[in-house]
């Protein structure tokens, strides 16, 4: 009985009306009132989270991408690789294409919830910095990875997860990828805005774009990683939705995987790209590019295999269903 969610009374008697005994549905006025109160409470909770996230985002200057055309242009350029990867994942969904409305909402929620990560990272970093290199590594694994992957998954959980159109495990990968894109977009905007601000504003034209070119190129390389990390977490969120008996552990597993991949990148990118530069003699940026290509490419390939396994299973299952239907038609005709 360990994995059975059916009450013993309901399992034993399928004919008796068990409303209020071992089953429940909205019948009475009080039932409907209770359901309405719960619905309103959940929506108020969601609204509070979104408004708080918006307030934090405004406070840390995250809306510069909207108020400054030059920063917006640089940010748009910086997210093109991440956008292309998220688009590929969306197209690879073998079930039904996810609606653009849900994708857009998930993207915007990821932009907003990124503020939570910015605040937590900023508050906790000094305590780890005091420990030197070891503290920096611990900060990546205990704070940056878990926090950033959690807020990206929160963007999916707040809305798309509860929608009936989130109808397959693989949908979690798609919404996770879009959440990663949203997070990368606002993170890039903040980095670019700060970099340009530190260098100084020469003009709003090509001079500014030239000044911000280096940081834009660097952030463009970092974006696809966010998409890959949160796609892993999203896959397990989708798996959790269709395995409610083990929902918690499945979500935690996905977050652990995403956080470790994310933190390992942060902890190794400087050292590894430096080693590539010393061994090959490549320029600093080229070495950085090579390492990201290898690292994100490796985990992107693992993600591709995961998606392919689902796709193969889906096609096999539907081929089996179609075969069964054809057999039934043949049997009926022969009779």
LODORO-632741 format. One record per residue (C-alpha): x, y, z. Coordinates in nm, 3 decimals, m for minus. Each point is the difference from the previous one (the first is absolute). Layout:
% residues N
<atom c1="X" c2="Y" c3="Z"/>
...
END
This chain:
% residues 335
<atom c1="0.000" c2="0.000" c3="0.000"/>
<atom c1="0.306" c2="0.229" c3="0.031"/>
<atom c1="m0.031" c2="0.167" c3="m0.340"/>
<atom c1="m0.382" c2="m0.006" c3="m0.029"/>
<atom c1="m0.173" c2="0.336" c3="0.050"/>
<atom c1="m0.345" c2="m0.160" c3="0.022"/>
<atom c1="m0.162" c2="m0.026" c3="0.343"/>
<atom c1="m0.084" c2="m0.360" c3="0.107"/>
<atom c1="m0.372" c2="0.079" c3="0.011"/>
<atom c1="0.003" c2="0.134" c3="m0.355"/>
<atom c1="0.209" c2="m0.290" c3="m0.122"/>
<atom c1="m0.237" c2="m0.254" c3="0.152"/>
<atom c1="m0.329" c2="0.148" c3="m0.113"/>
<atom c1="m0.040" c2="0.161" c3="m0.340"/>
<atom c1="m0.380" c2="0.043" c3="0.018"/>
<atom c1="m0.060" c2="0.189" c3="0.325"/>
<atom c1="m0.016" c2="0.380" c3="0.004"/>
<atom c1="0.311" c2="0.079" c3="0.206"/>
<atom c1="m0.027" c2="0.380" c3="m0.012"/>
<atom c1="0.118" c2="0.134" c3="0.336"/>
<atom c1="0.110" c2="m0.348" c3="0.106"/>
<atom c1="0.308" c2="m0.070" c3="m0.208"/>
<atom c1="m0.053" c2="0.222" c3="m0.308"/>
<atom c1="m0.080" c2="0.366" c3="m0.054"/>
<atom c1="m0.134" c2="0.221" c3="m0.274"/>
<atom c1="m0.164" c2="0.342" c3="m0.025"/>
<atom c1="m0.366" c2="m0.068" c3="0.077"/>
<atom c1="m0.123" c2="0.233" c3="0.272"/>
<atom c1="0.022" c2="0.376" c3="0.035"/>
<atom c1="0.270" c2="m0.042" c3="0.266"/>
<atom c1="0.198" c2="m0.225" c3="m0.235"/>
<atom c1="m0.009" c2="0.262" c3="m0.273"/>
<atom c1="0.077" c2="0.280" c3="0.246"/>
<atom c1="0.302" c2="m0.192" c3="0.132"/>
<atom c1="0.125" c2="m0.063" c3="m0.353"/>
<atom c1="m0.045" c2="0.367" c3="m0.084"/>
<atom c1="0.188" c2="0.116" c3="0.310"/>
<atom c1="0.285" c2="m0.239" c3="m0.080"/>
<atom c1="0.014" c2="0.124" c3="m0.361"/>
<atom c1="0.009" c2="0.364" c3="0.111"/>
<atom c1="0.265" c2="m0.073" c3="0.264"/>
<atom c1="0.227" c2="m0.169" c3="m0.254"/>
<atom c1="m0.042" c2="0.287" c3="m0.247"/>
<atom c1="0.072" c2="0.259" c3="0.269"/>
<atom c1="0.312" c2="m0.193" c3="0.097"/>
<atom c1="0.114" c2="m0.008" c3="m0.362"/>
<atom c1="m0.070" c2="0.371" c3="m0.039"/>
<atom c1="0.201" c2="0.083" c3="0.312"/>
<atom c1="0.297" c2="m0.200" c3="m0.130"/>
<atom c1="m0.017" c2="0.174" c3="m0.339"/>
<atom c1="m0.037" c2="0.350" c3="0.148"/>
<atom c1="0.285" c2="m0.059" c3="0.243"/>
<atom c1="0.217" c2="m0.127" c3="m0.284"/>
<atom c1="m0.088" c2="0.308" c3="m0.209"/>
<atom c1="0.087" c2="0.231" c3="0.290"/>
<atom c1="0.338" c2="m0.169" c3="0.044"/>
<atom c1="0.068" c2="0.015" c3="m0.373"/>
<atom c1="m0.072" c2="0.373" c3="m0.012"/>
<atom c1="0.215" c2="0.058" c3="0.309"/>
<atom c1="0.308" c2="m0.172" c3="m0.147"/>
<atom c1="m0.037" c2="0.184" c3="m0.333"/>
<atom c1="m0.115" c2="m0.299" c3="m0.199"/>
<atom c1="m0.239" c2="0.203" c3="m0.215"/>
<atom c1="0.280" c2="0.187" c3="m0.177"/>
<atom c1="m0.057" c2="m0.228" c3="m0.297"/>
<atom c1="m0.339" c2="0.172" c3="m0.044"/>
<atom c1="0.100" c2="0.356" c3="0.083"/>
<atom c1="0.331" c2="0.014" c3="m0.189"/>
<atom c1="m0.017" c2="m0.088" c3="m0.373"/>
<atom c1="0.375" c2="m0.061" c3="m0.026"/>
<atom c1="0.005" c2="m0.239" c3="0.297"/>
<atom c1="m0.307" c2="m0.169" c3="m0.147"/>
<atom c1="0.173" c2="m0.050" c3="m0.334"/>
<atom c1="0.314" c2="m0.144" c3="0.159"/>
<atom c1="m0.212" c2="m0.229" c3="0.217"/>
<atom c1="m0.199" c2="m0.122" c3="m0.300"/>
<atom c1="0.321" c2="m0.085" c3="m0.183"/>
<atom c1="0.141" c2="m0.176" c3="0.307"/>
<atom c1="m0.294" c2="m0.241" c3="0.030"/>
<atom c1="m0.013" c2="m0.110" c3="m0.364"/>
<atom c1="0.191" c2="m0.330" c3="0.061"/>
<atom c1="m0.220" c2="m0.083" c3="0.300"/>
<atom c1="m0.311" c2="0.089" c3="m0.202"/>
<atom c1="0.110" c2="m0.229" c3="m0.282"/>
<atom c1="0.056" c2="m0.289" c3="0.243"/>
<atom c1="m0.335" c2="0.054" c3="0.174"/>
<atom c1="m0.169" c2="0.014" c3="m0.340"/>
<atom c1="0.159" c2="m0.331" c3="m0.099"/>
<atom c1="m0.124" c2="m0.162" c3="0.321"/>
<atom c1="m0.349" c2="0.137" c3="m0.063"/>
<atom c1="0.004" c2="m0.145" c3="m0.352"/>
<atom c1="0.124" c2="m0.337" c3="0.128"/>
<atom c1="m0.318" c2="m0.055" c3="0.206"/>
<atom c1="m0.146" c2="m0.311" c3="m0.162"/>
<atom c1="m0.342" c2="0.042" c3="0.162"/>
<atom c1="m0.174" c2="0.333" c3="m0.065"/>
<atom c1="0.168" c2="0.337" c3="m0.046"/>
<atom c1="m0.028" c2="0.204" c3="0.318"/>
<atom c1="m0.210" c2="0.315" c3="m0.046"/>
<atom c1="0.187" c2="0.327" c3="m0.037"/>
<atom c1="m0.214" c2="0.159" c3="0.272"/>
<atom c1="0.124" c2="m0.244" c3="0.264"/>
<atom c1="0.356" c2="0.029" c3="m0.127"/>
<atom c1="m0.017" c2="0.380" c3="0.022"/>
<atom c1="m0.141" c2="m0.007" c3="0.353"/>
<atom c1="0.270" c2="m0.244" c3="0.112"/>
<atom c1="0.268" c2="0.222" c3="m0.156"/>
<atom c1="m0.131" c2="0.311" c3="0.179"/>
<atom c1="m0.032" c2="m0.183" c3="0.333"/>
<atom c1="0.362" c2="m0.117" c3="m0.033"/>
<atom c1="0.108" c2="0.360" c3="m0.062"/>
<atom c1="m0.181" c2="0.102" c3="0.318"/>
<atom c1="0.105" c2="m0.287" c3="0.228"/>
<atom c1="0.365" c2="0.053" c3="m0.095"/>
<atom c1="m0.005" c2="0.288" c3="0.246"/>
<atom c1="m0.033" c2="m0.244" c3="0.290"/>
<atom c1="0.325" c2="m0.167" c3="m0.107"/>
<atom c1="0.175" c2="0.337" c3="m0.034"/>
<atom c1="m0.095" c2="0.097" c3="0.355"/>
<atom c1="0.090" c2="m0.334" c3="0.160"/>
<atom c1="0.329" c2="m0.023" c3="m0.188"/>
<atom c1="0.091" c2="0.355" c3="0.102"/>
<atom c1="m0.090" c2="m0.050" c3="0.366"/>
<atom c1="0.179" c2="m0.334" c3="0.043"/>
<atom c1="0.311" c2="0.053" c3="m0.213"/>
<atom c1="0.200" c2="0.203" c3="0.256"/>
<atom c1="m0.016" c2="m0.282" c3="0.255"/>
<atom c1="0.152" c2="m0.243" c3="m0.250"/>
<atom c1="0.253" c2="0.248" c3="m0.141"/>
<atom c1="0.170" c2="0.014" c3="0.340"/>
<atom c1="0.104" c2="m0.365" c3="m0.051"/>
<atom c1="0.199" c2="0.073" c3="m0.316"/>
<atom c1="0.002" c2="m0.240" c3="m0.295"/>
<atom c1="m0.172" c2="m0.278" c3="0.196"/>
<atom c1="m0.272" c2="0.242" c3="0.103"/>
<atom c1="m0.055" c2="0.101" c3="m0.362"/>
<atom c1="m0.041" c2="m0.363" c3="m0.104"/>
<atom c1="m0.238" c2="m0.067" c3="0.291"/>
<atom c1="m0.194" c2="0.312" c3="m0.096"/>
<atom c1="m0.054" c2="m0.136" c3="m0.351"/>
<atom c1="m0.118" c2="m0.341" c3="0.123"/>
<atom c1="m0.201" c2="0.103" c3="0.306"/>
<atom c1="m0.149" c2="0.330" c3="m0.116"/>
<atom c1="0.032" c2="0.094" c3="m0.368"/>
<atom c1="m0.087" c2="m0.336" c3="m0.156"/>
<atom c1="m0.290" c2="m0.096" c3="0.231"/>
<atom c1="m0.147" c2="0.351" c3="0.027"/>
<atom c1="0.011" c2="0.090" c3="m0.369"/>
<atom c1="m0.138" c2="m0.336" c3="m0.113"/>
<atom c1="m0.276" c2="0.020" c3="0.262"/>
<atom c1="m0.118" c2="0.345" c3="m0.107"/>
<atom c1="m0.001" c2="m0.109" c3="m0.366"/>
<atom c1="m0.211" c2="m0.302" c3="0.090"/>
<atom c1="m0.224" c2="0.227" c3="0.207"/>
<atom c1="m0.077" c2="0.193" c3="m0.319"/>
<atom c1="m0.139" c2="m0.321" c3="m0.152"/>
<atom c1="m0.176" c2="m0.113" c3="0.317"/>
<atom c1="m0.184" c2="0.329" c3="0.052"/>
<atom c1="m0.210" c2="m0.025" c3="m0.314"/>
<atom c1="0.076" c2="m0.240" c3="m0.287"/>
<atom c1="0.024" c2="m0.305" c3="0.227"/>
<atom c1="m0.362" c2="0.045" c3="0.111"/>
<atom c1="m0.134" c2="0.044" c3="m0.354"/>
<atom c1="m0.171" c2="m0.294" c3="m0.171"/>
<atom c1="0.217" c2="0.064" c3="m0.306"/>
<atom c1="0.300" c2="m0.118" c3="0.203"/>
<atom c1="m0.106" c2="m0.346" c3="m0.105"/>
<atom c1="0.316" c2="m0.211" c3="m0.030"/>
<atom c1="0.325" c2="m0.060" c3="0.184"/>
<atom c1="0.195" c2="0.148" c3="m0.292"/>
<atom c1="m0.188" c2="0.328" c3="0.039"/>
<atom c1="0.206" c2="0.058" c3="0.312"/>
<atom c1="0.314" c2="0.015" c3="m0.214"/>
<atom c1="m0.154" c2="0.264" c3="m0.226"/>
<atom c1="m0.118" c2="0.224" c3="0.284"/>
<atom c1="0.326" c2="m0.054" c3="0.186"/>
<atom c1="0.191" c2="0.113" c3="m0.308"/>
<atom c1="m0.215" c2="0.313" c3="m0.034"/>
<atom c1="0.050" c2="0.076" c3="0.370"/>
<atom c1="0.375" c2="m0.029" c3="m0.054"/>
<atom c1="m0.030" c2="0.240" c3="m0.294"/>
<atom c1="m0.190" c2="0.252" c3="0.213"/>
<atom c1="0.254" c2="m0.025" c3="0.280"/>
<atom c1="0.291" c2="0.040" c3="m0.243"/>
<atom c1="m0.167" c2="0.304" c3="m0.157"/>
<atom c1="m0.035" c2="0.200" c3="0.319"/>
<atom c1="0.337" c2="m0.116" c3="0.134"/>
<atom c1="0.167" c2="0.114" c3="m0.322"/>
<atom c1="m0.182" c2="0.333" c3="0.015"/>
<atom c1="0.126" c2="0.063" c3="0.352"/>
<atom c1="0.360" c2="m0.099" c3="m0.081"/>
<atom c1="0.003" c2="0.210" c3="m0.317"/>
<atom c1="m0.157" c2="0.299" c3="0.174"/>
<atom c1="0.255" c2="m0.010" c3="0.282"/>
<atom c1="0.294" c2="m0.047" c3="m0.238"/>
<atom c1="m0.106" c2="0.292" c3="m0.218"/>
<atom c1="m0.062" c2="0.213" c3="0.308"/>
<atom c1="0.348" c2="m0.071" c3="0.136"/>
<atom c1="0.167" c2="0.082" c3="m0.331"/>
<atom c1="m0.197" c2="0.319" c3="m0.046"/>
<atom c1="m0.265" c2="0.118" c3="m0.242"/>
<atom c1="0.162" c2="0.152" c3="m0.310"/>
<atom c1="m0.313" c2="0.008" c3="m0.211"/>
<atom c1="m0.316" c2="m0.188" c3="m0.071"/>
<atom c1="0.117" c2="m0.111" c3="m0.342"/>
<atom c1="0.269" c2="m0.223" c3="m0.143"/>
<atom c1="0.258" c2="0.112" c3="0.258"/>
<atom c1="m0.203" c2="m0.154" c3="0.282"/>
<atom c1="m0.057" c2="m0.318" c3="m0.199"/>
<atom c1="0.374" c2="m0.025" c3="m0.057"/>
<atom c1="0.073" c2="0.046" c3="0.370"/>
<atom c1="m0.254" c2="m0.265" c3="0.096"/>
<atom c1="0.107" c2="m0.246" c3="m0.269"/>
<atom c1="0.236" c2="m0.201" c3="0.217"/>
<atom c1="m0.244" c2="m0.055" c3="0.286"/>
<atom c1="m0.278" c2="m0.073" c3="m0.251"/>
<atom c1="0.208" c2="m0.272" c3="m0.168"/>
<atom c1="0.092" c2="m0.150" c3="0.338"/>
<atom c1="m0.362" c2="m0.007" c3="0.115"/>
<atom c1="m0.107" c2="m0.151" c3="m0.333"/>
<atom c1="0.218" c2="m0.302" c3="0.080"/>
<atom c1="m0.143" c2="m0.035" c3="0.351"/>
<atom c1="m0.366" c2="0.002" c3="m0.107"/>
<atom c1="m0.032" c2="m0.351" c3="m0.153"/>
<atom c1="0.122" c2="m0.150" c3="0.326"/>
<atom c1="m0.298" c2="0.142" c3="0.187"/>
<atom c1="m0.233" c2="m0.157" c3="m0.256"/>
<atom c1="0.166" c2="m0.342" c3="0.033"/>
<atom c1="0.012" c2="0.001" c3="0.382"/>
<atom c1="m0.365" c2="0.094" c3="0.049"/>
<atom c1="m0.109" c2="m0.243" c3="m0.274"/>
<atom c1="0.130" c2="m0.285" c3="0.213"/>
<atom c1="m0.189" c2="0.131" c3="0.303"/>
<atom c1="m0.309" c2="0.056" c3="m0.217"/>
<atom c1="0.006" c2="m0.359" c3="m0.121"/>
<atom c1="m0.022" c2="m0.127" c3="0.355"/>
<atom c1="m0.273" c2="0.253" c3="0.081"/>
<atom c1="m0.198" c2="m0.151" c3="m0.288"/>
<atom c1="0.076" c2="m0.348" c3="0.130"/>
<atom c1="m0.121" c2="0.107" c3="0.343"/>
<atom c1="m0.330" c2="0.130" c3="m0.136"/>
<atom c1="m0.087" c2="m0.343" c3="m0.135"/>
<atom c1="0.132" c2="m0.189" c3="0.303"/>
<atom c1="m0.174" c2="0.187" c3="0.285"/>
<atom c1="0.078" c2="m0.270" c3="0.256"/>
<atom c1="0.371" c2="0.085" c3="m0.026"/>
<atom c1="m0.029" c2="0.361" c3="m0.107"/>
<atom c1="0.227" c2="0.152" c3="0.265"/>
<atom c1="0.301" c2="m0.231" c3="m0.041"/>
<atom c1="m0.020" c2="0.022" c3="m0.380"/>
<atom c1="0.005" c2="0.381" c3="0.003"/>
<atom c1="0.290" c2="m0.002" c3="0.247"/>
<atom c1="0.194" c2="m0.243" c3="m0.222"/>
<atom c1="m0.043" c2="0.229" c3="m0.300"/>
<atom c1="0.113" c2="0.303" c3="0.199"/>
<atom c1="0.306" c2="m0.185" c3="0.131"/>
<atom c1="0.103" c2="m0.103" c3="m0.352"/>
<atom c1="m0.050" c2="0.350" c3="m0.141"/>
<atom c1="0.171" c2="0.169" c3="0.295"/>
<atom c1="0.306" c2="m0.226" c3="m0.016"/>
<atom c1="0.044" c2="0.051" c3="m0.375"/>
<atom c1="m0.044" c2="0.375" c3="0.046"/>
<atom c1="0.234" c2="0.029" c3="0.299"/>
<atom c1="0.267" c2="m0.216" c3="m0.162"/>
<atom c1="0.004" c2="0.232" c3="m0.299"/>
<atom c1="0.041" c2="0.306" c3="0.224"/>
<atom c1="0.274" c2="m0.169" c3="0.202"/>
<atom c1="0.202" c2="m0.122" c3="m0.298"/>
<atom c1="m0.045" c2="0.251" c3="m0.280"/>
<atom c1="0.279" c2="0.233" c3="0.111"/>
<atom c1="0.255" c2="m0.273" c3="0.072"/>
<atom c1="m0.085" c2="m0.215" c3="m0.303"/>
<atom c1="m0.002" c2="0.287" c3="m0.250"/>
<atom c1="0.332" c2="0.114" c3="0.145"/>
<atom c1="0.148" c2="m0.346" c3="m0.051"/>
<atom c1="m0.127" c2="m0.007" c3="m0.359"/>
<atom c1="0.162" c2="0.337" c3="m0.059"/>
<atom c1="0.336" c2="m0.109" c3="0.145"/>
<atom c1="0.005" c2="m0.328" c3="m0.194"/>
<atom c1="m0.127" c2="0.123" c3="m0.337"/>
<atom c1="0.116" c2="0.361" c3="0.001"/>
<atom c1="m0.349" c2="0.116" c3="m0.095"/>
<atom c1="m0.118" c2="0.346" c3="0.107"/>
<atom c1="m0.195" c2="0.024" c3="0.326"/>
<atom c1="m0.342" c2="0.034" c3="m0.161"/>
<atom c1="0.065" c2="m0.285" c3="m0.245"/>
<atom c1="0.105" c2="m0.227" c3="0.288"/>
<atom c1="m0.316" c2="0.099" c3="0.187"/>
<atom c1="m0.205" c2="m0.085" c3="m0.309"/>
<atom c1="0.167" c2="m0.342" c3="m0.042"/>
<atom c1="m0.066" c2="m0.099" c3="0.360"/>
<atom c1="m0.365" c2="0.105" c3="m0.013"/>
<atom c1="m0.043" c2="m0.182" c3="m0.329"/>
<atom c1="0.137" c2="m0.318" c3="0.156"/>
<atom c1="m0.179" c2="0.029" c3="0.335"/>
<atom c1="m0.343" c2="0.118" c3="m0.110"/>
<atom c1="0.027" c2="m0.215" c3="m0.312"/>
<atom c1="0.055" c2="m0.313" c3="0.211"/>
<atom c1="m0.300" c2="0.061" c3="0.224"/>
<atom c1="m0.202" c2="0.119" c3="m0.296"/>
<atom c1="0.069" c2="m0.337" c3="m0.161"/>
<atom c1="m0.117" c2="m0.179" c3="0.317"/>
<atom c1="m0.317" c2="0.212" c3="m0.009"/>
<atom c1="m0.046" c2="m0.089" c3="m0.367"/>
<atom c1="0.025" c2="m0.370" c3="0.088"/>
<atom c1="m0.258" c2="0.044" c3="0.275"/>
<atom c1="m0.240" c2="0.172" c3="m0.240"/>
<atom c1="0.067" c2="m0.267" c3="m0.264"/>
<atom c1="m0.079" c2="m0.281" c3="0.245"/>
<atom c1="m0.334" c2="0.161" c3="0.075"/>
<atom c1="m0.065" c2="0.057" c3="m0.371"/>
<atom c1="0.080" c2="m0.363" c3="m0.084"/>
<atom c1="m0.223" c2="m0.128" c3="0.281"/>
<atom c1="m0.283" c2="0.233" c3="m0.109"/>
<atom c1="0.019" c2="m0.108" c3="m0.364"/>
<atom c1="0.024" c2="m0.367" c3="0.097"/>
<atom c1="m0.303" c2="0.030" c3="0.228"/>
<atom c1="m0.207" c2="0.171" c3="m0.270"/>
<atom c1="0.113" c2="m0.248" c3="m0.262"/>
<atom c1="m0.117" c2="m0.277" c3="0.232"/>
<atom c1="m0.336" c2="0.175" c3="0.049"/>
<atom c1="m0.043" c2="0.046" c3="m0.373"/>
<atom c1="0.085" c2="m0.364" c3="m0.056"/>
<atom c1="m0.256" c2="m0.108" c3="0.258"/>
<atom c1="m0.267" c2="0.217" c3="m0.163"/>
<atom c1="0.079" c2="m0.144" c3="m0.342"/>
<atom c1="m0.018" c2="m0.354" c3="0.141"/>
<atom c1="m0.342" c2="0.075" c3="0.147"/>
<atom c1="m0.122" c2="0.130" c3="m0.336"/>
<atom c1="0.128" c2="m0.314" c3="m0.174"/>
<atom c1="m0.159" c2="m0.225" c3="0.261"/>
<atom c1="m0.332" c2="0.181" c3="m0.032"/>
<atom c1="0.013" c2="m0.028" c3="m0.377"/>
<atom c1="0.079" c2="m0.371" c3="0.012"/>
<atom c1="m0.288" c2="m0.063" c3="0.236"/>
END
